[in-house]
Amino acid sequence: MATNSSDNEVIVAMVLFPEYSHLNQLFILACFIASHNIPVHFLCLADWNEDLKLRVQGGLEASNIHFDDLSIPSSPTEKDDAGRDGVPPVMMLLRKLTEPIHKICRELTTNEME
């Protein structure tokens, strides 16, 4: 049941794991959650967010779904470190996304508390 309250105590942040996520299924879940007047923030790489927006033209559940683009920070020794420590590329990517995800989550909680 959807409520008309604008004071939400809950915000959902969905984070996709590169190459292992089910983009469409998570978006369907996001639409379901948003239909109950709960804001949903979809945290994903900018290219994936754009692709999703194009595929669901007109299907966005109003303004309760927000797309937050994650950018991958580069490190000065990125080329030197690539694959040397035996860490799979997806794990290296997840390590790089940790801080951007934390930053967005901090912003979401700070904005809600104001």
Biopython code that builds the backbone (N, CA, C, O; Angstrom):
import numpy as np
from Bio.PDB.StructureBuilder import StructureBuilder

atoms = [
    (1, "MET", "N", (0.828, -1.180, 0.000)),
    (1, "MET", "CA", (0.000, 0.000, 0.000)),
    (1, "MET", "C", (0.874, 1.245, 0.000)),
    (1, "MET", "O", (1.771, 1.389, 0.831)),
    (2, "ALA", "N", (0.610, 2.112, -0.910)),
    (2, "ALA", "CA", (1.366, 3.356, -0.973)),
    (2, "ALA", "C", (0.799, 4.352, 0.029)),
    (2, "ALA", "O", (-0.408, 4.397, 0.265)),
    (3, "THR", "N", (1.670, 5.135, 0.602)),
    (3, "THR", "CA", (1.231, 6.181, 1.519)),
    (3, "THR", "C", (1.536, 7.524, 0.897)),
    (3, "THR", "O", (2.340, 7.624, -0.030)),
    (4, "ASN", "N", (0.895, 8.548, 1.406)),
    (4, "ASN", "CA", (1.112, 9.887, 0.873)),
    (4, "ASN", "C", (2.072, 10.701, 1.719)),
    (4, "ASN", "O", (2.228, 11.899, 1.486)),
    (5, "SER", "N", (2.704, 10.095, 2.674)),
    (5, "SER", "CA", (3.622, 10.809, 3.557)),
    (5, "SER", "C", (4.880, 11.223, 2.813)),
    (5, "SER", "O", (5.483, 10.419, 2.101)),
    (6, "SER", "N", (5.275, 12.484, 2.982)),
    (6, "SER", "CA", (6.516, 12.936, 2.347)),
    (6, "SER", "C", (7.702, 12.765, 3.285)),
    (6, "SER", "O", (8.848, 12.945, 2.875)),
    (7, "ASP", "N", (7.434, 12.416, 4.546)),
    (7, "ASP", "CA", (8.505, 12.198, 5.517)),
    (7, "ASP", "C", (8.879, 10.725, 5.537)),
    (7, "ASP", "O", (8.254, 9.925, 6.233)),
    (8, "ASN", "N", (9.881, 10.380, 4.784)),
    (8, "ASN", "CA", (10.311, 8.986, 4.725)),
    (8, "ASN", "C", (11.406, 8.735, 5.742)),
    (8, "ASN", "O", (12.363, 9.501, 5.852)),
    (9, "GLU", "N", (11.251, 7.662, 6.476)),
    (9, "GLU", "CA", (12.288, 7.269, 7.410)),
    (9, "GLU", "C", (13.241, 6.278, 6.768)),
    (9, "GLU", "O", (14.293, 5.964, 7.325)),
    (10, "VAL", "N", (12.869, 5.790, 5.604)),
    (10, "VAL", "CA", (13.665, 4.769, 4.924)),
    (10, "VAL", "C", (14.024, 5.255, 3.529)),
    (10, "VAL", "O", (13.188, 5.796, 2.806)),
    (11, "ILE", "N", (15.270, 5.055, 3.173)),
    (11, "ILE", "CA", (15.732, 5.271, 1.804)),
    (11, "ILE", "C", (16.436, 3.987, 1.401)),
    (11, "ILE", "O", (17.240, 3.445, 2.159)),
    (12, "VAL", "N", (16.135, 3.509, 0.217)),
    (12, "VAL", "CA", (16.778, 2.290, -0.271)),
    (12, "VAL", "C", (17.873, 2.680, -1.254)),
    (12, "VAL", "O", (17.634, 3.439, -2.193)),
    (13, "ALA", "N", (19.062, 2.162, -1.034)),
    (13, "ALA", "CA", (20.173, 2.350, -1.970)),
    (13, "ALA", "C", (20.504, 0.987, -2.561)),
    (13, "ALA", "O", (20.899, 0.070, -1.841)),
    (14, "MET", "N", (20.342, 0.858, -3.862)),
    (14, "MET", "CA", (20.654, -0.394, -4.541)),
    (14, "MET", "C", (21.981, -0.229, -5.261)),
    (14, "MET", "O", (22.161, 0.700, -6.049)),
    (15, "VAL", "N", (22.899, -1.129, -4.987)),
    (15, "VAL", "CA", (24.226, -1.077, -5.589)),
    (15, "VAL", "C", (24.405, -2.312, -6.461)),
    (15, "VAL", "O", (24.283, -3.444, -5.993)),
    (16, "LEU", "N", (24.692, -2.077, -7.718)),
    (16, "LEU", "CA", (24.913, -3.183, -8.646)),
    (16, "LEU", "C", (26.369, -3.599, -8.619)),
    (16, "LEU", "O", (27.263, -2.752, -8.620)),
    (17, "PHE", "N", (26.606, -4.875, -8.595)),
    (17, "PHE", "CA", (27.965, -5.382, -8.688)),
    (17, "PHE", "C", (28.262, -5.647, -10.158)),
    (17, "PHE", "O", (27.548, -6.415, -10.802)),
    (18, "PRO", "N", (29.298, -5.029, -10.693)),
    (18, "PRO", "CA", (29.611, -5.159, -12.116)),
    (18, "PRO", "C", (29.731, -6.613, -12.552)),
    (18, "PRO", "O", (30.345, -7.439, -11.877)),
    (19, "GLU", "N", (29.131, -6.897, -13.692)),
    (19, "GLU", "CA", (29.185, -8.205, -14.345)),
    (19, "GLU", "C", (28.462, -9.312, -13.590)),
    (19, "GLU", "O", (28.324, -10.412, -14.125)),
    (20, "TYR", "N", (27.998, -9.069, -12.374)),
    (20, "TYR", "CA", (27.323, -10.116, -11.609)),
    (20, "TYR", "C", (25.907, -9.718, -11.216)),
    (20, "TYR", "O", (25.225, -10.465, -10.513)),
    (21, "SER", "N", (25.465, -8.565, -11.658)),
    (21, "SER", "CA", (24.149, -8.094, -11.255)),
    (21, "SER", "C", (23.108, -8.436, -12.300)),
    (21, "SER", "O", (23.406, -8.695, -13.466)),
    (22, "HIS", "N", (21.920, -8.425, -11.846)),
    (22, "HIS", "CA", (20.781, -8.638, -12.716)),
    (22, "HIS", "C", (20.056, -7.301, -12.803)),
    (22, "HIS", "O", (19.121, -7.031, -12.049)),
    (23, "LEU", "N", (20.504, -6.479, -13.731)),
    (23, "LEU", "CA", (20.048, -5.099, -13.846)),
    (23, "LEU", "C", (18.530, -4.997, -13.936)),
    (23, "LEU", "O", (17.915, -4.236, -13.189)),
    (24, "ASN", "N", (17.923, -5.756, -14.844)),
    (24, "ASN", "CA", (16.476, -5.653, -15.034)),
    (24, "ASN", "C", (15.706, -6.095, -13.796)),
    (24, "ASN", "O", (14.737, -5.449, -13.397)),
    (25, "GLN", "N", (16.138, -7.197, -13.191)),
    (25, "GLN", "CA", (15.435, -7.690, -12.010)),
    (25, "GLN", "C", (15.536, -6.705, -10.849)),
    (25, "GLN", "O", (14.561, -6.479, -10.132)),
    (26, "LEU", "N", (16.711, -6.123, -10.668)),
    (26, "LEU", "CA", (16.862, -5.136, -9.596)),
    (26, "LEU", "C", (16.035, -3.891, -9.869)),
    (26, "LEU", "O", (15.513, -3.270, -8.943)),
    (27, "PHE", "N", (15.914, -3.526, -11.143)),
    (27, "PHE", "CA", (15.105, -2.358, -11.462)),
    (27, "PHE", "C", (13.627, -2.638, -11.205)),
    (27, "PHE", "O", (12.904, -1.758, -10.737)),
    (28, "ILE", "N", (13.175, -3.842, -11.501)),
    (28, "ILE", "CA", (11.786, -4.215, -11.200)),
    (28, "ILE", "C", (11.545, -4.129, -9.691)),
    (28, "ILE", "O", (10.515, -3.619, -9.249)),
    (29, "LEU", "N", (12.494, -4.627, -8.912)),
    (29, "LEU", "CA", (12.389, -4.524, -7.456)),
    (29, "LEU", "C", (12.365, -3.058, -7.024)),
    (29, "LEU", "O", (11.593, -2.685, -6.140)),
    (30, "ALA", "N", (13.203, -2.229, -7.640)),
    (30, "ALA", "CA", (13.232, -0.798, -7.319)),
    (30, "ALA", "C", (11.876, -0.155, -7.603)),
    (30, "ALA", "O", (11.396, 0.656, -6.812)),
    (31, "CYS", "N", (11.261, -0.512, -8.722)),
    (31, "CYS", "CA", (9.933, 0.027, -9.059)),
    (31, "CYS", "C", (8.897, -0.392, -8.025)),
    (31, "CYS", "O", (8.049, 0.408, -7.629)),
    (32, "PHE", "N", (8.965, -1.640, -7.591)),
    (32, "PHE", "CA", (8.029, -2.131, -6.578)),
    (32, "PHE", "C", (8.196, -1.355, -5.269)),
    (32, "PHE", "O", (7.214, -0.921, -4.668)),
    (33, "ILE", "N", (9.427, -1.189, -4.843)),
    (33, "ILE", "CA", (9.689, -0.454, -3.597)),
    (33, "ILE", "C", (9.235, 0.996, -3.738)),
    (33, "ILE", "O", (8.612, 1.544, -2.828)),
    (34, "ALA", "N", (9.546, 1.618, -4.874)),
    (34, "ALA", "CA", (9.177, 3.016, -5.106)),
    (34, "ALA", "C", (7.660, 3.199, -5.135)),
    (34, "ALA", "O", (7.157, 4.261, -4.766)),
    (35, "SER", "N", (6.936, 2.182, -5.568)),
    (35, "SER", "CA", (5.477, 2.285, -5.617)),
    (35, "SER", "C", (4.865, 2.374, -4.220)),
    (35, "SER", "O", (3.692, 2.719, -4.077)),
    (36, "HIS", "N", (5.651, 2.065, -3.196)),
    (36, "HIS", "CA", (5.198, 2.169, -1.813)),
    (36, "HIS", "C", (5.693, 3.463, -1.166)),
    (36, "HIS", "O", (5.800, 3.564, 0.056)),
    (37, "ASN", "N", (5.990, 4.439, -2.009)),
    (37, "ASN", "CA", (6.418, 5.773, -1.572)),
    (37, "ASN", "C", (7.717, 5.742, -0.766)),
    (37, "ASN", "O", (7.896, 6.512, 0.178)),
    (38, "ILE", "N", (8.602, 4.855, -1.150)),
    (38, "ILE", "CA", (9.925, 4.773, -0.533)),
    (38, "ILE", "C", (10.937, 5.192, -1.596)),
    (38, "ILE", "O", (10.986, 4.585, -2.666)),
    (39, "PRO", "N", (11.738, 6.211, -1.325)),
    (39, "PRO", "CA", (12.735, 6.630, -2.312)),
    (39, "PRO", "C", (13.789, 5.541, -2.533)),
    (39, "PRO", "O", (14.289, 4.934, -1.586)),
    (40, "VAL", "N", (14.106, 5.316, -3.794)),
    (40, "VAL", "CA", (15.112, 4.321, -4.165)),
    (40, "VAL", "C", (16.218, 5.030, -4.930)),
    (40, "VAL", "O", (15.960, 5.765, -5.883)),
    (41, "HIS", "N", (17.445, 4.802, -4.503)),
    (41, "HIS", "CA", (18.607, 5.339, -5.206)),
    (41, "HIS", "C", (19.333, 4.172, -5.847)),
    (41, "HIS", "O", (19.763, 3.239, -5.169)),
    (42, "PHE", "N", (19.460, 4.238, -7.158)),
    (42, "PHE", "CA", (20.102, 3.205, -7.953)),
    (42, "PHE", "C", (21.544, 3.643, -8.171)),
    (42, "PHE", "O", (21.795, 4.539, -8.976)),
    (43, "LEU", "N", (22.495, 3.033, -7.473)),
    (43, "LEU", "CA", (23.908, 3.387, -7.582)),
    (43, "LEU", "C", (24.561, 2.457, -8.591)),
    (43, "LEU", "O", (24.625, 1.245, -8.390)),
    (44, "CYS", "N", (25.040, 3.041, -9.669)),
    (44, "CYS", "CA", (25.582, 2.224, -10.745)),
    (44, "CYS", "C", (26.550, 3.067, -11.575)),
    (44, "CYS", "O", (26.550, 4.296, -11.495)),
    (45, "LEU", "N", (27.362, 2.393, -12.364)),
    (45, "LEU", "CA", (28.237, 3.115, -13.283)),
    (45, "LEU", "C", (27.380, 3.937, -14.238)),
    (45, "LEU", "O", (26.302, 3.502, -14.642)),
    (46, "ALA", "N", (27.854, 5.110, -14.594)),
    (46, "ALA", "CA", (27.076, 6.043, -15.407)),
    (46, "ALA", "C", (26.574, 5.409, -16.704)),
    (46, "ALA", "O", (25.424, 5.624, -17.087)),
    (47, "ASP", "N", (27.412, 4.639, -17.377)),
    (47, "ASP", "CA", (27.003, 4.005, -18.636)),
    (47, "ASP", "C", (25.826, 3.059, -18.428)),
    (47, "ASP", "O", (24.904, 3.015, -19.242)),
    (48, "TRP", "N", (25.864, 2.309, -17.340)),
    (48, "TRP", "CA", (24.777, 1.366, -17.062)),
    (48, "TRP", "C", (23.492, 2.112, -16.721)),
    (48, "TRP", "O", (22.410, 1.708, -17.148)),
    (49, "ASN", "N", (23.600, 3.197, -15.954)),
    (49, "ASN", "CA", (22.414, 3.994, -15.636)),
    (49, "ASN", "C", (21.796, 4.562, -16.907)),
    (49, "ASN", "O", (20.576, 4.528, -17.070)),
    (50, "GLU", "N", (22.620, 5.079, -17.802)),
    (50, "GLU", "CA", (22.109, 5.622, -19.061)),
    (50, "GLU", "C", (21.416, 4.542, -19.877)),
    (50, "GLU", "O", (20.338, 4.767, -20.427)),
    (51, "ASP", "N", (22.033, 3.371, -19.954)),
    (51, "ASP", "CA", (21.449, 2.252, -20.690)),
    (51, "ASP", "C", (20.091, 1.881, -20.104)),
    (51, "ASP", "O", (19.130, 1.657, -20.840)),
    (52, "LEU", "N", (20.018, 1.818, -18.801)),
    (52, "LEU", "CA", (18.761, 1.465, -18.138)),
    (52, "LEU", "C", (17.693, 2.522, -18.397)),
    (52, "LEU", "O", (16.546, 2.179, -18.683)),
    (53, "LYS", "N", (18.048, 3.791, -18.302)),
    (53, "LYS", "CA", (17.084, 4.864, -18.553)),
    (53, "LYS", "C", (16.533, 4.784, -19.972)),
    (53, "LYS", "O", (15.343, 5.008, -20.190)),
    (54, "LEU", "N", (17.394, 4.466, -20.940)),
    (54, "LEU", "CA", (16.944, 4.349, -22.325)),
    (54, "LEU", "C", (15.985, 3.173, -22.504)),
    (54, "LEU", "O", (15.014, 3.271, -23.254)),
    (55, "ARG", "N", (16.254, 2.071, -21.821)),
    (55, "ARG", "CA", (15.416, 0.881, -21.964)),
    (55, "ARG", "C", (14.053, 1.024, -21.310)),
    (55, "ARG", "O", (13.096, 0.374, -21.730)),
    (56, "VAL", "N", (13.950, 1.854, -20.301)),
    (56, "VAL", "CA", (12.689, 1.958, -19.569)),
    (56, "VAL", "C", (12.008, 3.303, -19.790)),
    (56, "VAL", "O", (11.298, 3.790, -18.910)),
    (57, "GLN", "N", (12.217, 3.897, -20.941)),
    (57, "GLN", "CA", (11.618, 5.196, -21.236)),
    (57, "GLN", "C", (10.140, 5.177, -20.884)),
    (57, "GLN", "O", (9.391, 4.315, -21.345)),
    (58, "GLY", "N", (9.737, 6.114, -20.084)),
    (58, "GLY", "CA", (8.340, 6.213, -19.703)),
    (58, "GLY", "C", (7.927, 5.219, -18.632)),
    (58, "GLY", "O", (6.814, 5.306, -18.114)),
    (59, "GLY", "N", (8.792, 4.282, -18.288)),
    (59, "GLY", "CA", (8.436, 3.276, -17.302)),
    (59, "GLY", "C", (8.938, 3.591, -15.911)),
    (59, "GLY", "O", (8.782, 2.776, -15.001)),
    (60, "LEU", "N", (9.531, 4.744, -15.729)),
    (60, "LEU", "CA", (10.035, 5.103, -14.399)),
    (60, "LEU", "C", (8.868, 5.400, -13.473)),
    (60, "LEU", "O", (7.935, 6.112, -13.843)),
    (61, "GLU", "N", (8.924, 4.858, -12.288)),
    (61, "GLU", "CA", (7.864, 5.055, -11.303)),
    (61, "GLU", "C", (8.000, 6.438, -10.664)),
    (61, "GLU", "O", (8.409, 6.572, -9.511)),
    (62, "ALA", "N", (7.654, 7.440, -11.429)),
    (62, "ALA", "CA", (7.655, 8.832, -10.983)),
    (62, "ALA", "C", (9.009, 9.246, -10.412)),
    (62, "ALA", "O", (10.056, 8.827, -10.905)),
    (63, "SER", "N", (8.976, 10.052, -9.393)),
    (63, "SER", "CA", (10.226, 10.642, -8.904)),
    (63, "SER", "C", (10.831, 9.884, -7.730)),
    (63, "SER", "O", (11.801, 10.358, -7.139)),
    (64, "ASN", "N", (10.297, 8.735, -7.377)),
    (64, "ASN", "CA", (10.841, 7.992, -6.239)),
    (64, "ASN", "C", (12.071, 7.167, -6.594)),
    (64, "ASN", "O", (12.700, 6.592, -5.706)),
    (65, "ILE", "N", (12.423, 7.098, -7.869)),
    (65, "ILE", "CA", (13.634, 6.380, -8.272)),
    (65, "ILE", "C", (14.649, 7.410, -8.747)),
    (65, "ILE", "O", (14.378, 8.216, -9.637)),
    (66, "HIS", "N", (15.812, 7.361, -8.135)),
    (66, "HIS", "CA", (16.878, 8.303, -8.458)),
    (66, "HIS", "C", (18.090, 7.509, -8.927)),
    (66, "HIS", "O", (18.411, 6.458, -8.372)),
    (67, "PHE", "N", (18.747, 8.016, -9.937)),
    (67, "PHE", "CA", (19.937, 7.358, -10.469)),
    (67, "PHE", "C", (21.171, 8.125, -10.017)),
    (67, "PHE", "O", (21.318, 9.311, -10.310)),
    (68, "ASP", "N", (22.044, 7.449, -9.314)),
    (68, "ASP", "CA", (23.293, 8.047, -8.849)),
    (68, "ASP", "C", (24.436, 7.384, -9.604)),
    (68, "ASP", "O", (24.662, 6.179, -9.485)),
    (69, "ASP", "N", (25.147, 8.183, -10.377)),
    (69, "ASP", "CA", (26.247, 7.657, -11.185)),
    (69, "ASP", "C", (27.506, 7.499, -10.346)),
    (69, "ASP", "O", (27.930, 8.421, -9.648)),
    (70, "LEU", "N", (28.084, 6.332, -10.428)),
    (70, "LEU", "CA", (29.361, 6.069, -9.767)),
    (70, "LEU", "C", (30.476, 6.276, -10.783)),
    (70, "LEU", "O", (30.402, 5.786, -11.909)),
    (71, "SER", "N", (31.492, 6.994, -10.381)),
    (71, "SER", "CA", (32.660, 7.126, -11.251)),
    (71, "SER", "C", (33.795, 6.332, -10.624)),
    (71, "SER", "O", (33.913, 6.256, -9.401)),
    (72, "ILE", "N", (34.607, 5.756, -11.455)),
    (72, "ILE", "CA", (35.708, 4.921, -10.987)),
    (72, "ILE", "C", (36.936, 5.796, -10.809)),
    (72, "ILE", "O", (37.476, 6.316, -11.786)),
    (73, "PRO", "N", (37.381, 5.963, -9.575)),
    (73, "PRO", "CA", (38.595, 6.753, -9.366)),
    (73, "PRO", "C", (39.812, 6.004, -9.901)),
    (73, "PRO", "O", (39.924, 4.787, -9.751)),
    (74, "SER", "N", (40.703, 6.736, -10.513)),
    (74, "SER", "CA", (41.914, 6.081, -11.021)),
    (74, "SER", "C", (43.045, 6.298, -10.025)),
    (74, "SER", "O", (43.102, 7.308, -9.323)),
    (75, "SER", "N", (43.928, 5.331, -9.987)),
    (75, "SER", "CA", (45.082, 5.460, -9.099)),
    (75, "SER", "C", (46.325, 5.655, -9.952)),
    (75, "SER", "O", (46.374, 5.172, -11.083)),
    (76, "PRO", "N", (47.327, 6.351, -9.435)),
    (76, "PRO", "CA", (48.530, 6.631, -10.220)),
    (76, "PRO", "C", (49.280, 5.368, -10.642)),
    (76, "PRO", "O", (49.960, 5.375, -11.668)),
    (77, "THR", "N", (49.168, 4.298, -9.878)),
    (77, "THR", "CA", (49.905, 3.072, -10.207)),
    (77, "THR", "C", (48.999, 1.997, -10.784)),
    (77, "THR", "O", (49.332, 0.812, -10.764)),
    (78, "GLU", "N", (47.857, 2.420, -11.297)),
    (78, "GLU", "CA", (46.855, 1.475, -11.783)),
    (78, "GLU", "C", (47.418, 0.484, -12.804)),
    (78, "GLU", "O", (47.173, -0.716, -12.685)),
    (79, "LYS", "N", (48.155, 0.952, -13.789)),
    (79, "LYS", "CA", (48.675, 0.059, -14.828)),
    (79, "LYS", "C", (49.735, -0.884, -14.273)),
    (79, "LYS", "O", (49.844, -2.031, -14.707)),
    (80, "ASP", "N", (50.506, -0.401, -13.324)),
    (80, "ASP", "CA", (51.547, -1.245, -12.738)),
    (80, "ASP", "C", (50.963, -2.343, -11.860)),
    (80, "ASP", "O", (51.506, -3.446, -11.791)),
    (81, "ASP", "N", (49.838, -2.034, -11.181)),
    (81, "ASP", "CA", (49.260, -2.978, -10.232)),
    (81, "ASP", "C", (48.300, -3.973, -10.875)),
    (81, "ASP", "O", (47.981, -4.994, -10.266)),
    (82, "ALA", "N", (47.836, -3.700, -12.088)),
    (82, "ALA", "CA", (46.797, -4.517, -12.712)),
    (82, "ALA", "C", (47.191, -5.986, -12.794)),
    (82, "ALA", "O", (48.101, -6.364, -13.532)),
    (83, "GLY", "N", (46.491, -6.799, -12.025)),
    (83, "GLY", "CA", (46.683, -8.241, -12.078)),
    (83, "GLY", "C", (47.917, -8.773, -11.382)),
    (83, "GLY", "O", (48.096, -9.989, -11.314)),
    (84, "ARG", "N", (48.771, -7.914, -10.866)),
    (84, "ARG", "CA", (50.010, -8.390, -10.246)),
    (84, "ARG", "C", (49.773, -9.154, -8.960)),
    (84, "ARG", "O", (50.475, -10.122, -8.669)),
    (85, "ASP", "N", (48.797, -8.728, -8.198)),
    (85, "ASP", "CA", (48.578, -9.386, -6.915)),
    (85, "ASP", "C", (47.611, -10.561, -7.018)),
    (85, "ASP", "O", (47.206, -11.114, -5.996)),
    (86, "GLY", "N", (47.241, -10.945, -8.220)),
    (86, "GLY", "CA", (46.364, -12.088, -8.425)),
    (86, "GLY", "C", (44.899, -11.808, -8.140)),
    (86, "GLY", "O", (44.091, -12.736, -8.115)),
    (87, "VAL", "N", (44.539, -10.552, -7.924)),
    (87, "VAL", "CA", (43.157, -10.192, -7.647)),
    (87, "VAL", "C", (42.405, -10.074, -8.974)),
    (87, "VAL", "O", (42.868, -9.388, -9.886)),
    (88, "PRO", "N", (41.254, -10.734, -9.090)),
    (88, "PRO", "CA", (40.470, -10.628, -10.328)),
    (88, "PRO", "C", (40.071, -9.178, -10.598)),
    (88, "PRO", "O", (39.865, -8.407, -9.660)),
    (89, "PRO", "N", (39.960, -8.803, -11.872)),
    (89, "PRO", "CA", (39.619, -7.415, -12.226)),
    (89, "PRO", "C", (38.331, -6.914, -11.564)),
    (89, "PRO", "O", (38.251, -5.745, -11.187)),
    (90, "VAL", "N", (37.330, -7.777, -11.420)),
    (90, "VAL", "CA", (36.082, -7.319, -10.807)),
    (90, "VAL", "C", (36.306, -6.915, -9.350)),
    (90, "VAL", "O", (35.684, -5.968, -8.867)),
    (91, "MET", "N", (37.178, -7.617, -8.657)),
    (91, "MET", "CA", (37.471, -7.262, -7.269)),
    (91, "MET", "C", (38.230, -5.939, -7.194)),
    (91, "MET", "O", (38.016, -5.144, -6.278)),
    (92, "MET", "N", (39.114, -5.710, -8.158)),
    (92, "MET", "CA", (39.831, -4.433, -8.202)),
    (92, "MET", "C", (38.835, -3.291, -8.416)),
    (92, "MET", "O", (38.953, -2.230, -7.802)),
    (93, "LEU", "N", (37.855, -3.519, -9.292)),
    (93, "LEU", "CA", (36.838, -2.504, -9.552)),
    (93, "LEU", "C", (36.008, -2.237, -8.295)),
    (93, "LEU", "O", (35.732, -1.084, -7.963)),
    (94, "LEU", "N", (35.618, -3.291, -7.605)),
    (94, "LEU", "CA", (34.831, -3.118, -6.382)),
    (94, "LEU", "C", (35.605, -2.350, -5.317)),
    (94, "LEU", "O", (35.033, -1.539, -4.590)),
    (95, "ARG", "N", (36.895, -2.607, -5.229)),
    (95, "ARG", "CA", (37.725, -1.851, -4.277)),
    (95, "ARG", "C", (37.695, -0.365, -4.606)),
    (95, "ARG", "O", (37.615, 0.478, -3.712)),
    (96, "LYS", "N", (37.759, -0.051, -5.899)),
    (96, "LYS", "CA", (37.768, 1.348, -6.317)),
    (96, "LYS", "C", (36.421, 2.024, -6.085)),
    (96, "LYS", "O", (36.359, 3.239, -5.895)),
    (97, "LEU", "N", (35.346, 1.242, -6.101)),
    (97, "LEU", "CA", (34.016, 1.819, -5.934)),
    (97, "LEU", "C", (33.609, 1.986, -4.472)),
    (97, "LEU", "O", (32.596, 2.622, -4.183)),
    (98, "THR", "N", (34.379, 1.428, -3.559)),
    (98, "THR", "CA", (34.017, 1.487, -2.145)),
    (98, "THR", "C", (33.835, 2.921, -1.662)),
    (98, "THR", "O", (32.814, 3.239, -1.053)),
    (99, "GLU", "N", (34.796, 3.780, -1.919)),
    (99, "GLU", "CA", (34.702, 5.161, -1.441)),
    (99, "GLU", "C", (33.565, 5.932, -2.121)),
    (99, "GLU", "O", (32.823, 6.624, -1.423)),
    (100, "PRO", "N", (33.389, 5.849, -3.451)),
    (100, "PRO", "CA", (32.245, 6.555, -4.049)),
    (100, "PRO", "C", (30.895, 6.085, -3.490)),
    (100, "PRO", "O", (29.984, 6.896, -3.319)),
    (101, "ILE", "N", (30.761, 4.794, -3.207)),
    (101, "ILE", "CA", (29.508, 4.279, -2.634)),
    (101, "ILE", "C", (29.320, 4.830, -1.225)),
    (101, "ILE", "O", (28.224, 5.263, -0.868)),
    (102, "HIS", "N", (30.373, 4.815, -0.431)),
    (102, "HIS", "CA", (30.284, 5.377, 0.928)),
    (102, "HIS", "C", (29.900, 6.850, 0.878)),
    (102, "HIS", "O", (29.079, 7.308, 1.673)),
    (103, "LYS", "N", (30.487, 7.584, -0.048)),
    (103, "LYS", "CA", (30.213, 9.016, -0.158)),
    (103, "LYS", "C", (28.735, 9.268, -0.453)),
    (103, "LYS", "O", (28.110, 10.113, 0.188)),
    (104, "ILE", "N", (28.182, 8.548, -1.408)),
    (104, "ILE", "CA", (26.769, 8.731, -1.752)),
    (104, "ILE", "C", (25.877, 8.352, -0.573)),
    (104, "ILE", "O", (24.909, 9.053, -0.280)),
    (105, "CYS", "N", (26.192, 7.259, 0.098)),
    (105, "CYS", "CA", (25.387, 6.835, 1.252)),
    (105, "CYS", "C", (25.446, 7.864, 2.379)),
    (105, "CYS", "O", (24.438, 8.130, 3.034)),
    (106, "ARG", "N", (26.620, 8.437, 2.603)),
    (106, "ARG", "CA", (26.738, 9.494, 3.623)),
    (106, "ARG", "C", (25.883, 10.701, 3.242)),
    (106, "ARG", "O", (25.205, 11.284, 4.089)),
    (107, "GLU", "N", (25.921, 11.072, 1.958)),
    (107, "GLU", "CA", (25.116, 12.202, 1.495)),
    (107, "GLU", "C", (23.628, 11.920, 1.669)),
    (107, "GLU", "O", (22.869, 12.801, 2.073)),
    (108, "LEU", "N", (23.215, 10.703, 1.366)),
    (108, "LEU", "CA", (21.802, 10.345, 1.513)),
    (108, "LEU", "C", (21.361, 10.434, 2.969)),
    (108, "LEU", "O", (20.289, 10.965, 3.259)),
    (109, "THR", "N", (22.167, 9.927, 3.876)),
    (109, "THR", "CA", (21.780, 9.965, 5.289)),
    (109, "THR", "C", (21.840, 11.381, 5.841)),
    (109, "THR", "O", (21.008, 11.756, 6.668)),
    (110, "THR", "N", (22.802, 12.168, 5.400)),
    (110, "THR", "CA", (22.897, 13.557, 5.851)),
    (110, "THR", "C", (21.699, 14.356, 5.368)),
    (110, "THR", "O", (21.121, 15.128, 6.133)),
    (111, "ASN", "N", (21.318, 14.180, 4.104)),
    (111, "ASN", "CA", (20.173, 14.909, 3.551)),
    (111, "ASN", "C", (18.879, 14.519, 4.240)),
    (111, "ASN", "O", (18.004, 15.365, 4.422)),
    (112, "GLU", "N", (18.736, 13.268, 4.626)),
    (112, "GLU", "CA", (17.523, 12.814, 5.296)),
    (112, "GLU", "C", (17.431, 13.350, 6.712)),
    (112, "GLU", "O", (16.329, 13.580, 7.211)),
    (113, "MET", "N", (18.561, 13.555, 7.366)),
    (113, "MET", "CA", (18.544, 13.985, 8.756)),
    (113, "MET", "C", (18.302, 15.483, 8.885)),
    (113, "MET", "O", (17.977, 15.960, 9.972)),
    (114, "GLU", "N", (18.453, 16.227, 7.809)),
    (114, "GLU", "CA", (18.274, 17.688, 7.869)),
    (114, "GLU", "C", (16.813, 18.057, 7.893)),
    (114, "GLU", "O", (16.476, 19.239, 7.943)),
]
sb = StructureBuilder()
sb.init_structure("model")
sb.init_model(0)
sb.init_chain("A")
sb.init_seg("    ")
for serial, (resi, resn, name, xyz) in enumerate(atoms, 1):
    if name == "N":
        sb.init_residue(resn, " ", resi, " ")
    sb.init_atom(name, np.array(xyz, "f"), 0.0, 1.0, " ", f" {name:<3s}", serial, name[0])
structure = sb.get_structure()
